[in-house]
Amino acid sequence: MRRARAILLYAVLAIFALASVSPFGFALLTSLKEPGQAFLPGVWPRPLTFENYFEVVRTMPLFLRWVFNSLLVAVVSVALLLLLSLMGGFSLARIAFPGRKALFVVLLASMTIPNQVLWIPNYVTLARLGWIDTYWGLVPGLVATLSSGIFMVAQFLRALPVELEEAATLDGLSRYGMFWRLIVPLTGPVAATVTITSFMASWNAFAWPLIVLNSPEWFTLPVGLNFFKGLYVTRWTLIMAGSMFNTLPVLVVFAVFQRHFIKGVAATGLKE
């Protein structure tokens, strides 16, 4: 009976895994087909061709610029988010100051506000600052994921024994020294989690960059891929080839940090 349950469980998991992977597989195989065979019967491309990947770069001179823009925005966003999340989480979890609990409640409440509600006020603010159609216009997208990063770090640090900080204090470490030399090295799992989630949020962002970026040379890759959709003709094989450029970096980041990511999710999800 137990073996039958295990087989049933693995069968269900296999179905869900296959359903999750199938969109990526469909996009990959379609990107390897000739344009006229994109939606013909049969999944496997015959003949198999990599011409679509070269065609994406040839037909769209700004394509590599869009890749660079996405990479620059993602790397800067992850670095800033990681630093601010670690500092904010450390202060909320380990430093006693008036209003700390109220501030934590406000932080949790801010996570329940849909980003779409803030689009108009954020756009008005950016327009007054003159940040529309610049890299600075993407800052609200960074702030939107900051609260969840601070929350995860705070939850992770609350699970660490206080004796570590007491020993560091006895050894003469200042608060800043304790943060850089004790806390940061211990936050590997949650730092990996914040890195993956913030990288995915920044790299795949579409709606907000589409609103604030007007000039094609400032577009990020998800926004630029829209150029392959015409009014009368849509070149799906080129869109799928372009989407592979958008997907592979996320897979690489996840593969690198996967082990720490699982530990971080488990630690921040199970502790108070």
HUHU-V672889 format. One record per run of one state. SS is the DSSP state (alpha for helix, beta for strand, coil for the rest). FROM is the first residue (numbers start at 1). TO is the last residue. Records with the same first field share a line. If there is no record, write none. Layout:
# HUHU-V672889
SS: FROM-TO / FROM-TO
This chain:
# HUHU-V672889
coil: 1-1 / 32-34 / 38-50 / 60-62 / 95-99 / 111-114 / 130-134 / 159-161 / 171-174 / 187-187 / 204-206 / 213-215 / 219-220 / 230-233 / 235-235 / 271-272
alpha: 2-31 / 35-37 / 51-59 / 63-94 / 100-110 / 115-129 / 135-158 / 162-170 / 175-186 / 188-203 / 207-212 / 216-218 / 221-228 / 236-270
beta: 229-229 / 234-234
